[in-house]
Amino acid sequence: MLVAESPTLAPQRAPAKARILEIANDLFYRDGINNVGVDRIIAASAVTKATFYKHYRAKDNLIVEYISSRHERARTQLQAIIANAPDAETALQDFVAATAAEIAAPGFRGCPFINAAAEFPDAEHPVRRVVTAHRDWYVETLAEQLKAMGHPVPGDGADELLLARDGALAGGYAGDAIAATAAFSRATSRILTDARGH
């Protein structure tokens, strides 16, 4: 079984290890995980093969840490949005705005978790387990905000919010980014209206 180092250890990473992960993060997201080989990561990171294998032992371990670090980044961002908002409704509106900004950012290539899931079809693969845990966390976090607003079925509302976000991220990359974010905003407004009505 593959063992990924905990993302909570990120601040203690050796400079070379942090550089490898930073380069992998960029290349995996931009070009696809399976399209990027170890030799390319080693060359772009300016480390030796011995250094790479000392820290990661295999590409699969780096892949798991990559997707885990993406989860930590998303978790930190959403928690900050919630902490800085005066109430749950504002937090969810800010979540929509942050999603729109993500889609509009240079180099946007869709959702890294959906992309990773497409490359790893085995639901038991360690990468897929991180993706599943990420999505479970997302639904739970959104449901907490909807519950605070008084939504009658916050779990269902959270499922709808995440599905709408999935669509916006996919549509924003593959199609019209403006139309995708506008549709996401409309879908979210309907869900928030359901919460306000109870």
N, C-alpha and C positions, 0 to 999 in steps of 0.2 A: 504494500500500500504506500502511495506517495505521501510524504510528510511535508507540509508547507510551514514555514516559520510564521509565527503569529504576527499579524500586521501591527499589533500593539508594540512590537519591538522596533518599529521603524526609526524612532529618534536615535537608537543605539547602533544603527547599521554602520559598518565600516564604509569609508568613502567609496572604495571600489565597488562594494556591493550595492550601495545606493545608486551609483552611476550606472551600473548594469541594469538595475530595475528601472531607472529613469529612461534609459535608451529603449529598453524592451517595451515600456509603457507607450512610448511614442510609436515605435515600429509596429507593435502588435495591433494597436488601434488603427493606425493609418493604412497598413498593408495587409492585415489579417494574420492571425497567429500562425497558422500552418504555412503561410508563405514566407515567414521570416526564419531563417536558419540560425543555429548557434554561432557559426563562423561570422555571420553578418553582425550579430549582436556584440561579439567579442571585438571585432574590428572597430565598430562605431563607439564602443565603450572605452577603447584604448587600454584594454587589459590583456593579460596573457590567458591562454587556455587553462593553465594551472590555476590562475586566480578565479576564473569563471567556475571551474569544477570544484574548487575549494568551497565556494560559497553556495553553489546550487546543485552540484553533483549531476544534474540532468536538466534538460530543457523543460520537462514537465513540472519540475519543482518551481522553476521561474514562472511558468505560466500560471500556476496556482497562486503564487505570490502576487503576480500582476493583477489577477482578477480580484484577489482579496484586498489589494491596495486600492483598487477602484471602488470597492464597497466602502472601505474606510473613508475615502474622499467624499463619496455621496452621503454617507451617514453624517460626517462632520458638517457638510454644507446644509443638509436639511435640519439638523439639530440647531445650527446657528440661526437659520430662518425662523424656526419655532421660538427659540429663546429671545430673539430680537423683536418679535411681533407682540403687539399689545393684547391680542386675542386670537382664538383659533381661526376665525374667518379670515383675518388679515394674514395669518401664517399661510393659509391655503392659497390666498390670492398671490402672496409673494412666491410661493412654490410654483405657481403657474408662470409668473414673470421670470423666475429663474430658469424654468424649462425653455421658455421662448428665447432667453439670452443664450442658453446652451446651443440651441438650434442655429442661432444667428452667428455663433462664434466661428472665426476662421478655422479651417481644418476639421469642422464637424463631419463625422462619418457615422452617424446613427448611435444607437445605444450599445455600449461596449458589452453589456451583459447578454443582450439578444444576439449580438454578433458572435460572442463566445459560444452561446448555446447552439447556434447554427453550425459551428465548427466541431462541436463535441456532442454528437447525437446520443451517446450512451448516458442515460439519466444517472447512472451510478459513478460516472467519472468524477474525480475530485473537483474539476472545474465546474461541472454541472451542479454539484452539491453546493458550491459557493454561490452560484447563480440562484439556485432555489432558496437558499438562506437569505440572500439579498432581497429577493422579491417578497418573501414572507415578512421580513423586517419592514419593507416599504409599506405593505398593506397594513400591518399592525400600527405603524406610526401614523399613517393617514387616517386610519380608523379612530385612533385616539383623538385626533383633531376634530373629526366629524362628530364623535360622541360628545366632545366638549361643546359643540354647537347645538347639540340636541337632535342630531339625525336619528330617525326611527330605527334604521338598520345600518349602523356605521360600517360594519364589515362589508356589506354589499356595496355601499357607497364608495368605500376604499377600493374595492375590486374594480368598480367602474372608473374611478380616478386613475388607477394604475394602467388599466386598459386604454383609456383615452391618452395617457402619456405615452404608452408604447406606440400608439398610432401616430401621435404627433412626432415622435422621434424618428419613426420609420418614414413617414410621409415627408418630414422636413428634410431628410437626407435624399430620398429617392425621387421626390416630387417637388411640389411648390412649398417652400418653407413658410411663406406668409400665410398661405391657405391652411397649412397644417397647424400653425400656432393659433390662428383665428378659430379653427374648429375645436381645438383643445380648450380654448377660453370659453367658447359657447357651452361645451359639454360640462366643464367645471361649474359654470354659472348655474346650470340646471341642477347639478348635484347639491350645490350650496343652497339653492332655493328650497330643495327638499328638506335640508337641515333647518332652515329658518322657519319653515312652515309647521314645525312641531315643537 
